[in-house]
Amino acid sequence: MINMKLSQLKPGERAWIKEFESPDLELKLMEMGCIPGEEIVVEQKAPLGDPISVRVAGYSLSLRINEANQIIIEKQ
């Protein structure tokens, strides 16, 4: 498994949430379904890369690039 940031994934790629870099953002992300161990798929990115749309916990979620930079994922 490779550890990387969510912001590094390309549309269509999937990974699993491992942890968060920012304790301040951790609670907000967990309330939105971004829980460690949950599968996350990048659906699309805006033309300039911000925001990104991901599918997590059965729904679509838009994240700013600075939020996606705080999510550490594991990719096979």
C-alpha positions as CSV (number, residue, x, y, z in Angstrom):
1,M,0.0,0.0,0.0
2,I,1.1,3.5,-0.8
3,N,0.4,6.4,1.5
4,M,-0.4,9.7,-0.1
5,K,-2.7,12.7,0.1
6,L,-6.2,12.7,-1.3
7,S,-5.4,15.7,-3.4
8,Q,-2.9,13.6,-5.4
9,L,-5.5,11.1,-6.7
10,K,-6.8,11.5,-10.2
11,P,-10.5,11.2,-11.2
12,G,-11.6,7.6,-11.2
13,E,-9.0,6.5,-8.7
14,R,-10.0,5.0,-5.4
15,A,-8.2,4.7,-2.0
16,W,-9.0,4.2,1.7
17,I,-8.8,7.0,4.3
18,K,-6.0,6.4,6.7
19,E,-5.8,9.5,8.9
20,F,-5.9,13.3,9.0
21,E,-3.1,15.8,9.3
22,S,-5.1,18.6,11.0
23,P,-6.9,17.9,14.3
24,D,-9.0,21.0,13.7
25,L,-10.3,19.7,10.4
26,E,-10.6,16.0,11.6
27,L,-14.0,16.4,13.3
28,K,-15.5,18.3,10.4
29,L,-14.4,15.7,7.9
30,M,-15.5,12.8,10.1
31,E,-19.0,14.4,10.4
32,M,-19.1,14.4,6.6
33,G,-18.4,10.6,6.4
34,C,-14.6,10.8,5.9
35,I,-13.8,8.1,8.5
36,P,-10.5,6.2,8.7
37,G,-11.0,2.9,6.8
38,E,-13.7,4.3,4.5
39,E,-13.2,3.9,0.8
40,I,-13.0,7.2,-1.1
41,V,-13.2,7.8,-4.9
42,V,-12.3,11.0,-6.8
43,E,-15.2,11.7,-9.2
44,Q,-13.9,14.8,-10.8
45,K,-11.7,17.9,-10.3
46,A,-12.5,21.5,-11.3
47,P,-10.5,22.8,-14.3
48,L,-8.0,24.5,-12.0
49,G,-8.0,21.6,-9.5
50,D,-10.1,23.2,-6.8
51,P,-12.6,22.0,-5.6
52,I,-12.7,18.2,-6.1
53,S,-15.7,16.0,-6.0
54,V,-15.3,12.7,-4.1
55,R,-17.7,9.8,-3.3
56,V,-17.5,8.7,0.3
57,A,-20.0,6.9,2.6
58,G,-22.4,6.6,-0.3
59,Y,-22.7,10.2,-1.3
60,S,-20.8,12.9,-3.3
61,L,-18.9,15.5,-1.3
62,S,-17.0,18.6,-2.6
63,L,-13.7,19.4,-0.9
64,R,-11.4,22.3,-1.2
65,I,-7.9,21.4,-2.2
66,N,-6.6,22.5,1.2
67,E,-9.0,20.1,2.9
68,A,-8.0,17.3,0.5
69,N,-4.4,18.0,1.4
70,Q,-5.2,17.1,5.1
71,I,-6.5,13.6,4.3
72,I,-3.9,10.9,4.2
73,I,-5.0,7.9,2.2
74,E,-3.7,4.4,1.3
75,K,-3.8,3.3,-2.3
76,Q,-3.1,-0.1,-3.6
